[in-house]
Amino acid sequence: MDAVCKNNGLRNTEGQTQDLHIRQIPVFVLRSSLPIGALVLLRLYLVLLTWLNTYMNELTLILTPDYRPANFLPLSVVSWQDCIRLLVLDKIKPLELYEHRFIHSAKLAIQLPAVAVTKDWKGFKRHTRFSRSGLFVRDLFTCQYCNDIFESGELTIDHVVPRSQGGKTTWENCTTACKECNYKKANKLWRPNNNPWRPDYHALAARRKKLPFNVGHHSWYTYLGIESPVDKAA
């Protein structure tokens, strides 16, 4: 669900990503190597890319008719392109708007919704099929052996009863382990700090709400049921 478009960019020699702007290409190079017509088209193309990049990070939070997020796993957000498509098809109703984000066409300007409620709700399958991401959410990205918190890329799925000894890949036999602990454990039988358990959707959603969200608009906090940084500071 989370269909997020990545910004187009150039990567410099130090591995840092830079936004693509016309300023990055020396004007004298363009003038000396391109005809005037091609130069104008290139400028227009790069301006269009810059404009698109402004909106590519704008997401719309989709709610059910009872004004709750349609899903937490992953969070029910759509790109601005999908949002406009749903608006045109009359599938969603805007609730909150981005203050300075408009999509222009030849005949109208549409203010981009930050939050919208779906009109055609058929329900999501709120199952809890075992997954790597779901396991890390259940364990709050915490190694169940050293009790340290890690980024997703530094974590692994550990089989409490090793597969070499008949252990299966299930919620009840898998736990979150950092790479170092998993390497040390190998095929040994270690007891994790917390016994593995099978969560339902609501338990995983509650766990997910304890983790940081990439909030696209300040109004999201109300619908997500979490406290905003402004409220915490007050």
C-alpha positions as CSV (number, residue, x, y, z in Angstrom):
1,M,0.0,0.0,0.0
2,D,2.7,2.2,0.7
3,A,3.4,3.2,-3.0
4,V,6.1,5.9,-2.3
5,C,7.9,7.5,-5.3
6,K,11.6,8.1,-4.7
7,N,13.1,11.5,-5.7
8,N,15.1,11.6,-8.9
9,G,18.6,12.7,-8.1
10,L,22.3,12.7,-8.9
11,R,24.8,10.9,-6.8
12,N,28.1,12.7,-6.2
13,T,31.5,11.1,-5.6
14,E,31.0,11.0,-1.9
15,G,27.8,8.9,-2.2
16,Q,25.5,11.8,-1.2
17,T,22.3,12.3,-3.2
18,Q,21.7,15.7,-4.7
19,D,18.4,17.1,-6.1
20,L,18.3,17.4,-9.8
21,H,18.2,21.1,-10.8
22,I,19.2,23.1,-13.9
23,R,21.8,24.9,-11.7
24,Q,23.9,21.7,-11.5
25,I,24.7,21.8,-15.2
26,P,27.0,24.7,-16.2
27,V,25.2,27.1,-18.5
28,F,28.3,27.5,-20.7
29,V,28.4,23.8,-21.3
30,L,24.8,23.7,-22.4
31,R,25.2,26.7,-24.7
32,S,28.3,25.4,-26.3
33,S,27.1,21.8,-26.8
34,L,23.3,22.2,-27.6
35,P,21.2,24.0,-30.2
36,I,18.9,26.7,-28.7
37,G,15.8,24.6,-29.3
38,A,17.2,21.6,-27.5
39,L,18.4,23.8,-24.7
40,V,14.9,25.2,-24.2
41,L,13.5,21.7,-24.1
42,L,16.1,20.5,-21.7
43,R,15.4,23.5,-19.4
44,L,11.6,22.7,-19.5
45,Y,12.2,19.1,-18.8
46,L,14.4,19.8,-15.8
47,V,11.9,22.3,-14.5
48,L,9.2,19.7,-14.8
49,L,11.3,17.2,-12.9
50,T,11.8,19.7,-10.1
51,W,8.1,20.3,-10.0
52,L,7.3,16.6,-9.9
53,N,9.8,16.1,-7.1
54,T,7.9,18.6,-5.0
55,Y,4.8,16.4,-5.1
56,M,6.4,12.9,-5.2
57,N,6.8,13.0,-1.5
58,E,3.2,14.0,-0.8
59,L,1.1,11.1,0.5
60,T,-2.5,10.9,1.4
61,L,-3.7,9.0,4.4
62,I,-6.7,6.9,3.6
63,L,-9.4,6.3,6.3
64,T,-12.4,4.0,6.5
65,P,-15.9,5.4,6.8
66,D,-15.5,5.3,10.6
67,Y,-12.5,7.7,10.2
68,R,-9.8,5.2,11.2
69,P,-6.7,4.3,9.1
70,A,-7.7,1.6,6.6
71,N,-4.5,-0.3,7.6
72,F,-1.5,0.1,9.8
73,L,0.5,-2.8,8.4
74,P,1.6,-1.1,6.2
75,L,0.0,2.3,6.8
76,S,-2.8,3.0,4.3
77,V,-1.3,5.9,2.3
78,V,-1.4,6.5,-1.4
79,S,0.8,8.7,-3.7
80,W,-0.5,12.0,-5.0
81,Q,-1.0,10.4,-8.4
82,D,-3.3,7.7,-7.0
83,C,-5.0,10.2,-4.8
84,I,-6.0,12.4,-7.8
85,R,-7.1,9.3,-9.7
86,L,-9.4,8.2,-6.7
87,L,-10.8,11.8,-6.5
88,V,-11.6,11.8,-10.2
89,L,-13.3,8.4,-9.9
90,D,-15.2,9.7,-6.8
91,K,-13.9,6.9,-4.6
92,I,-12.7,9.1,-1.8
93,K,-13.8,12.3,0.1
94,P,-11.1,14.8,1.2
95,L,-11.0,15.6,4.9
96,E,-7.7,17.5,5.3
97,L,-5.8,19.4,2.7
98,Y,-2.2,20.3,2.1
99,E,-2.2,24.1,2.5
100,H,0.0,24.9,-0.5
101,R,-0.2,21.9,-2.8
102,F,-2.3,22.2,-5.9
103,I,-2.5,20.0,-9.0
104,H,-3.3,22.1,-12.1
105,S,-5.0,21.0,-15.3
106,A,-6.2,23.0,-18.2
107,K,-9.6,23.7,-16.7
108,L,-9.2,23.3,-12.9
109,A,-6.9,23.3,-9.9
110,I,-7.2,20.5,-7.3
111,Q,-5.9,21.1,-3.8
112,L,-4.1,17.9,-2.8
113,P,-5.8,16.0,0.1
114,A,-3.6,15.1,3.1
115,V,-6.3,12.9,4.6
116,A,-9.3,11.3,2.7
117,V,-12.0,8.8,3.6
118,T,-12.9,6.1,1.2
119,K,-16.5,5.8,0.0
120,D,-16.2,2.3,-1.4
121,W,-15.1,0.3,1.7
122,K,-15.0,-3.5,1.3
123,G,-12.5,-4.1,4.1
124,F,-9.0,-5.3,4.1
125,K,-7.9,-8.8,5.0
126,R,-6.6,-8.2,8.5
127,H,-4.7,-11.4,8.8
128,T,-1.3,-11.8,10.4
129,R,0.6,-13.9,8.0
130,F,4.1,-14.4,9.2
131,S,6.6,-11.9,7.7
132,R,9.9,-10.4,8.4
133,S,8.5,-6.9,8.8
134,G,5.7,-8.1,11.0
135,L,8.1,-9.9,13.3
136,F,10.3,-6.9,13.8
137,V,7.2,-4.8,14.6
138,R,6.0,-7.4,17.1
139,D,9.4,-7.3,18.8
140,L,9.7,-3.5,18.4
141,F,13.0,-3.8,16.4
142,T,14.7,-5.1,19.6
143,C,17.1,-8.0,19.6
144,Q,15.6,-10.6,21.9
145,Y,19.0,-11.7,23.2
146,C,21.0,-8.5,23.8
147,N,18.0,-6.3,24.2
148,D,19.4,-3.6,22.0
149,I,17.3,-1.7,19.4
150,F,18.5,-1.8,15.7
151,E,17.6,-0.7,12.3
152,S,15.8,-3.2,10.1
153,G,18.9,-3.9,8.0
154,E,20.8,-5.0,11.2
155,L,18.2,-7.5,12.3
156,T,17.6,-11.1,11.4
157,I,14.9,-13.8,11.9
158,D,16.1,-16.3,14.4
159,H,14.6,-19.7,14.8
160,V,14.5,-20.4,18.6
161,V,14.5,-24.1,17.8
162,P,16.9,-24.2,14.8
163,R,15.6,-25.5,11.5
164,S,18.4,-28.1,11.6
165,Q,16.6,-29.5,14.7
166,G,13.1,-29.4,13.1
167,G,12.2,-25.9,14.0
168,K,9.7,-24.2,11.7
169,T,9.2,-20.7,10.5
170,T,6.2,-19.7,12.6
171,W,5.3,-16.8,14.9
172,E,5.8,-19.1,17.9
173,N,9.3,-20.3,16.9
174,C,10.8,-17.1,15.5
175,T,12.2,-14.1,17.2
176,T,14.1,-11.0,16.3
177,A,17.9,-11.1,16.7
178,C,20.7,-8.8,15.7
179,K,23.3,-10.2,13.3
180,E,25.9,-10.7,16.0
181,C,23.7,-12.5,18.4
182,N,22.3,-14.7,15.6
183,Y,25.8,-15.6,14.6
184,K,26.8,-16.5,18.1
185,K,23.7,-18.6,18.7
186,A,24.1,-20.6,15.5
187,N,22.4,-23.9,16.1
188,K,22.4,-23.7,19.9
189,L,19.2,-23.6,21.9
190,W,19.0,-20.1,23.5
191,R,16.0,-18.8,25.4
192,P,15.0,-15.3,24.1
193,N,14.1,-12.5,26.6
194,N,10.5,-12.8,25.6
195,N,8.8,-16.0,24.4
196,P,7.6,-15.7,20.8
197,W,3.9,-15.3,20.3
198,R,1.4,-15.1,17.5
199,P,-0.2,-11.6,17.3
200,D,-3.5,-10.7,15.7
201,Y,-3.9,-7.6,13.6
202,H,-4.9,-5.4,16.5
203,A,-2.0,-6.4,18.6
204,L,0.4,-5.7,15.7
205,A,-1.3,-2.4,15.0
206,A,-0.9,-1.4,18.6
207,R,2.8,-2.2,18.5
208,R,3.2,-0.3,15.2
209,K,1.8,2.8,16.9
210,K,4.6,2.7,19.4
211,L,7.2,3.1,16.6
212,P,8.0,6.3,14.7
213,F,5.8,7.2,11.7
214,N,6.8,9.2,8.7
215,V,4.0,11.7,9.1
216,G,3.2,13.6,5.9
217,H,0.9,16.2,7.4
218,H,0.3,17.5,10.9
219,S,-3.4,16.4,10.7
220,W,-2.3,12.7,10.5
221,Y,-1.6,12.6,14.2
222,T,-5.2,13.0,15.1
223,Y,-6.3,10.1,12.9
224,L,-3.4,7.8,13.8
225,G,-4.2,8.3,17.5
226,I,-0.6,9.3,18.4
227,E,0.7,12.4,20.1
228,S,2.4,15.0,17.9
229,P,5.8,16.4,18.7
230,V,4.2,19.8,19.4
231,D,1.9,18.3,22.0
232,K,4.8,16.4,23.6
233,A,6.8,19.6,23.9
234,A,3.9,21.5,25.5
